[in-house]
């Protein structure tokens, strides 16, 4: 999948087109995160290799909901409403505040990071530290520095927050910010830091807390952090930080005749959408078990 004028688009997750940020997703869809002119966008990018345009409307629009060209599907998300950092901190559980403080006590400094060569090198090191993360094969392994440079430089107003230990980046969080909404794109924590620092050093909590503070400074009032209700361990962290389950409309727009056929067959949906939440909670742990076996098989060349 590529877009004219974007030389490395086929290798990147994100790239800039005018004032919009696009996200390439699979071979069928081109995902777009922000409100836009529907007719102009469809006309301009009908010539791309994408067959279906899909986007989540974090600030629901009645005009989009009434559009006959779009098909809508409820998309569940973990959402945090932000008024200001002090209010969030005051209403956060004591255990969560202690986890945030623990990172500082362990000598970890968390701060916003400039988009420069050092970031590209640090991010590349984190991406390529290991091909297995949390017992699963990591899809980001093998990402090259030039791709990260292209990705971050072509984003509109990216926010990167890093965690440093002995002046070395050991973790990072990547936010995409627009229209008073911030989306957590990536959280990476060095596997070596898990061995160097005490257990439960609170790095992930400190990253999110700093991100919330940064969003408060920028006037952002909503943070989206993936989904809620599918991964129990991660769900616990999200809930303790104040994220709640909310449904948001996801729209689909065919760009080609093949895209229209794909949508008619229902193949445009993400895998998780084929399972009701009750069934998904039972199915996904089984999938994780098979993934663990696959990782061990790859490790021993079976």
N, C-alpha and C positions, 0 to 999 in steps of 0.2 A: 504494500500500500504506500502511495507517495502522493505528494502534492507538488505541482510545478513551482519552481523557485525555492524549494526546500531540498537541497542536495542529499542530505542524510536522513530524510524523513522515514525511509523504510526501516532504518535501524533505531529510531528513537521512539520513546513513548509520547513525548510532548514536543510540539513545535508551534511557532507563532504564525497565524494567518490574520493579517490586519490587526484588529484589536481583540481577537478571539483566541482562546486557548483550546486546542483540540487534543483528544486522547485517542490513540489508535488501539483498537480492541479486536483481536482476532482477524479473520480474513473477511468477515462480513460487515463489521460495524465500525463506525468512526464516532467516538464518544465526545460529547461537547458539554462543558460544565456551566455555561453562563447563558443568560437570556440573549436572544438575537432576533434579527429580522428573518422570519421563516422563509418567505418567498425568495428574498435575495440570496440567502444562504443555499437554498436548494438549487437555484439557478447557477450559482457560481461554482458549486462543488459537485454538480452532477457528473462532471467529467473525471472525477477522481476514481480510484480503484475501489472505493468503499461502496457497498450496496445498500447499507442501512445506516442512517444517522440516529444515534440514541443519546439522550441527555436527561439529566435529572434537574427538575425545576425546584431549587431550594427555596425560592420565593414564589409560591404558586400564583400563576397568572390565569385569570378567567378567559383571556383571549386565546391562550394556548389550549385550554381545556375544551373550548368550543370549536377548535379547528377541525374540519372534516378530514384533513390530510394526515392527522396524527392518530396513532394508537397509543393508549395509555395503560400502564401497569403500575400497581402500587409497589413501591420499593422501600423496604425497611432500612432505617439508618439509626445510628447512635448519635444523638444530638445533644449539645450542651448550649443552653441559652446563657449569654454573657451580658451582664449589666456593667460591672466593673470588677477588677481583680480582688479588691478588698472584701467585697460582698461575697464573692465566690469562696475566698479563703476562710471567711468567718463561718460560713455554712457547711464547709467541708468537714468530714469526719476527722476526729483526732488522730486516728491511725493513719489516714492519708497525709495529714500535715506532718506527722512524724516521718513518713516515708520520704517526703520531699526534703525535710531537714537532714535525713540520714545521708543523702548523697553529698551534701555540703560537708558534713562531719567526716566523711570518708575522703575528703580532699578533692571532690569533683566540682568543677566550676561549669555552670551552664549559662550560655550567653548567645545572642544573635551572631551570625557569622556573615562576613562580607562575601559577595560572589566574586572570587578571585582564584588564582592558580592554586593556592594552598587548599582551598575548599575542594577543587577538582581532584587534587592528589589524595586528600584525606577521604573523600567520598569514594573514590576508586578503591582505596585500600579496604574500606569497610565492606563494599560490595563484593570484593573478591577475596575476602578473608577465608571463607569456607563455602563449600557447595551444599552444606547441610545446615539448616537452621531450625531449631526446635523440632528436630527429628524428621524434618521434611526436606526434600530436594529444593534448593533455593533457586528460583528462576532468574534472580538478578546476578547470579554468579557469571563472570565472564564479561560484565559491562566494562567498556573501555573508557579511558579518561576523556578522549576527544568526544565521545558520545555524551558524557556527563556535561562537558563544557558546552556543547551545542544545546543540550536540554535546558540547562539553567540560564544561559544567556538569551535564549529565545522565549523564555517565560515572561509574562507580564507581572511585575511586582512579586517575585518569589520571596518567601520568607524561610530561611534556613536557620535552625537553632542547633548549636553543637554542645556536647558535654566533653569537657577536657580534664584529663588527669595527667599531672606532670607536663602540662602544656601540649599534650597529645590528644587529638580527638578520638574519643572512644565510643561516641554515639552521636546520632543526629536525628532531627525530625524535619521533614520537608512539608511546608504548608502551601497550598494554593489559595490565594485570597482574592476575592472580587465581590462587589455588591454587598458588602457587610456580612459576607459568609466566608469562613475559612474551612478548607477541607484538608484533613491529614492525609497526605499522599504516601509518605514513607516514614517509618521509624526503624532505624538500624542501630543495634547495640553490638559492640565488639565482643566476640566470644572470648577473647583473651581477658577482657575486663571482668568477666564472670569468674575467672580463675584468680585474677590479681586482687580484686576487691572482695569484701565480705559478701556472703549471701544476702540477697534482698537489700542491696545498696541503694535501692530506690531511684535508679537512674531514669527508668521510664516515667515514674511519677514526676521527677524533677523536670524532665523534658516537657511533659504536658503542662505542668504548672507554669513554666516559663513561657510556653506558647500561649496559654490563656492570658498571661500578663501582657504579652506582646499584642495580642488581639485587642485587649482592652485599650491599649495605647493608640491603636490604629482605628478605634471606633468600630471594630467588628463585633457583631452582636450574636453570632451563631457559629459554632464549630461542629463539623461533621467528622466522626471518627469511625469509618467503616460501618459494619452492621452489629446488631445486638441480638443475642439469643441463639447463636450457632456454636460459639466456642466458649465453654464455661470458664476456663481460666482467664482468658482475655476479657470476657464479659464482667468478671468480678472486678478487674482493674478499672474498666470503663465506668461501671456503676459507682465505685468508690470515689471516682473523680467527678461524679455528678452527671454523667451522660445518661440519657433516658431513651427508650424506644419510641420512635415516631415513624409514621409512614409518609412518604413523599412521592409525588407523581413522577414516574419515569415515562418519557415519550419516545416513540419510534416513528421514523419517517423514511419510507423507501426512496432511494436515490436512483435505482435502476429497476428494470423489469425483473431481474433475478432477485433483487432485494424484496420486491413485492411478493414473489413466490415464496421466498424464505419466510416472510412474515405470515403469509397465509397458512403455512405449515406449522407455524409456531416455533421455528428453529432459531429465531432471532434472540430468544430469551437466554439469560445466563443460566448455568446449570442449576443453581440453587432455587431458581424460580419454578422448576418442575416439581419441587417437593413442598407440600404444606409444612408449616413450621413444626407441627407435632411430629410428622414423619421425619423431617430433616434432622431434628435433634437426635433421632435414633439412627438415622442412616449415616450422618457425617462422622460419628466416632468410629463406625465400621470402616469407612473410607480412610480415615486416619490410620487405622490399624494396618490396612493393606499398604498405605504409603510408607509406614515404618518398615514393613517387610521388604518393600521395594528398595528402600535406602540401604538396608543391611545386605540385600542381594547385590546392589551396585558396589558396596564397599568391599565385598569378598569376591567380586567378579563372577557371581553365579549366573 
